[in-house]
């Protein structure tokens, strides 16, 4: 999904969102400082399971992903960070530009994000951040489970 397609989809879906441009890619929470409240950052990770790839929308405030706990909670035999090449070939997105919406994978969602009016994450364009309600992220993705 291109940025224009994402914007059209979000408008058609009546999502509460804004697209925010920045001068440089945001690859860490420290990079986000000055652009938006860092505690509201919601990176999307791509995880490998025995059933294929899944997305994981997580709160940066929750700290490092506990893959062992997620594996147990969701009943996976295998759960690890996906290979960068596999992510690119299967989603069309590069690590560092994984979108919050339109990834095309089933997703798990961090309930800690629901405390915020808006969360901030990727768009597929490393120079544009999506500001959106966490409820819209849940509504517009295929959420297969939640955690935290």
N, C-alpha and C positions, 0 to 999 in steps of 0.2 A: 504494500500500500504506500503510495507516494504521500508526501506531506499534503498536497492539494486534495488527494482522495480522502485522507484522514480528516481534514478540515470539513469537507463536504459530508462525510459520514457522521461526524460529530454534530454538525448543524442539523442534518436530517433526523438524527436521533434525539434532538432537543437536549443535548448534553450541556451542562453548565461548565464551560471551559474557556481557556485563553491559550494562545500560542505565544511563547515568550522567546525572543531571540537573544543570543549572547555572542560575545566576541570570540570565545574559545570553547572547545568542548568541555563538558562537565563530566569528568571521569571518576570523581571522588566527592565525598561530602565537603571536603575543604574547598574544592573548585566551585561549589554552589554558593558559598558565602558571598553575599553582596547581590546575588540574583534573586534568591528566595529564602524563606526560613529553612535552614538545613534540616531541622528535626522533622520536617514534613516531606522530605525526599522519599520517593518510593521507587527504587530501582527494580527493574524486571530482570530476573535471572532465568536462564534456560537450564533445566536439569534433565539428566538422562535417567530414564527408568528402564526396567526390563520390557516395558510396553512402548517405548519410544520417548520422544521429547515432551516435556511439559514446561509451561511458564510458571514463574513464582514471583508474585508482586509482594515485595517485603518492605517493611518500615526500616529506614536506616536507624531509627531510635531503638529498634529491637536488638541491634548489634549483629554480630556474625550469624549467618544461617546455621542452625543446628541440624545438619543433614541426617544425623542418626535419629534424632527425635522426629523429624518429618517422615523419615523412612518408616519408623514404627507407627506413627499416627495414621499414615495413609496406607499401610500394609504393603509397601513395596519390598521386593526382595533385593532390588538394586536401586540406589538413588545417589547420584553424584553430579557435580557440575558437568555440563555437556562440553564436548570438544568444540573449540572455536570454528574449525572448518565445517563440522557437522551443523552447527548453528547457522552459519552463513549459507550452506548449501540447502538446508531444509526450510529456512525462514526467509532468506534473502536479506537478512540484517546482519550487521557486524556487531561484535561485542563492543559495548560502549555507546551503541545507538539502538538498543532494543526498545521498542515502543511499549507504552502502557496499554494501548488499544491497537487491535489489528494484527497481533502477532500470529494469529491463526493456529494457536496451540491451546489445548485445555490448560487451565491455570489453577494454581492454589493461591490463596489471598490471605495476607496478614491482617487479622481483625484489629490490630493496634492502630491501623490507618484510619479506622472509623471515628476516632476521636477528633479528627481535623475536618474543618469545613472544606479545605482543598488540599490536594497532594500534588507533588511535582515529579515528573518522570520523563522518560524518553518518547521521542516521536519517530525515530528512524533517521532523523537528521541530527547529527551531532551538535549543530549550532542552534537548535530550537528545542525548547522544553515545553511540555504540556502541563498546564495548570488545570486541574479537573477535580470534581468531587469524588471521593472514594466510592460513593454509591453508584456513580456513573461508570466507574472502572469495573465494578462488580456486574453491573447490568449489561455492559457492552462486551464483556469477555465471557468465555465459557468457563465458569468457575466450577471446579469439581470438588472443592473443599476449602475450608478455612483453618487457620491456626492462630495460636496465641490467645 
